[in-house]
Amino acid sequence: MAGIFTRKALTDILTDEKLSPEERTTQIYSLYGKSIEDGYIAKSAAKLAQDSALEQAKAEWEKSIPKPNIKESEEYKALQTEFAGYKAMQDARSSEEFRDVKPKFFETVYGMLKRGDGAKPVKDQLAEIRGEYEEYFSAGQPKPNFGSPDKGGMPKGDEGAASAFSSAWGFVPKKN
């Protein structure tokens, strides 16, 4: 149909004596309209075709790109190492070796430990740290007693009250 609007078709319309000038004009315009319809693409149809082609190209492109393996990335490896260190620290927090370390100093003491090849055992390192930073450890320190000792009994009126008062304050009452 692409060849509808040709010289031969126009010549046939113009040389046809049976047609009036208005009919000739109408036939030329209809012939022109048919030739336009044959090769004309509407904007909406062109947009749909373009979008479809882009989607198809995108799908093919995505298939050709290799998917990244997240577990091989440097960020993932760094997070794994950091998590392993955190887990080891939490396990150490509840271990028997660290029970004497005060909770608020645990991370400091744990950070002072040397790890790796040739490092001393943890018990030896903790003993060295205890020698330098005794305040980080709770065992061996006397617990403060803010009350009176638990010995004796309740006072019984005047019996022994004067002697208890005088012995506590060093006061000797006058005898009349």
Residue pairs with C-beta under 8 A, 6 or more apart in sequence:
1 34
1 35
1 38
2 35
2 38
2 39
4 31
4 34
4 35
4 38
5 31
5 32
5 34
5 35
9 31
10 28
10 31
13 19
13 24
13 27
13 28
13 31
14 24
16 24
19 27
41 49
70 76
89 107
89 110
92 98
92 110
93 106
93 110
97 122
97 123
97 126
98 106
98 109
98 110
98 126
99 139
100 130
100 137
100 138
100 139
100 140
101 109
101 126
101 136
101 137
101 138
102 136
102 137
102 138
105 133
105 135
105 136
108 136
109 126
109 129
109 133
109 136
112 125
112 129
113 119
113 122
113 125
113 126
113 129
114 120
114 125
119 125
120 128
129 136
130 136
130 137
155 161
155 164
162 173
165 171
166 172
166 173
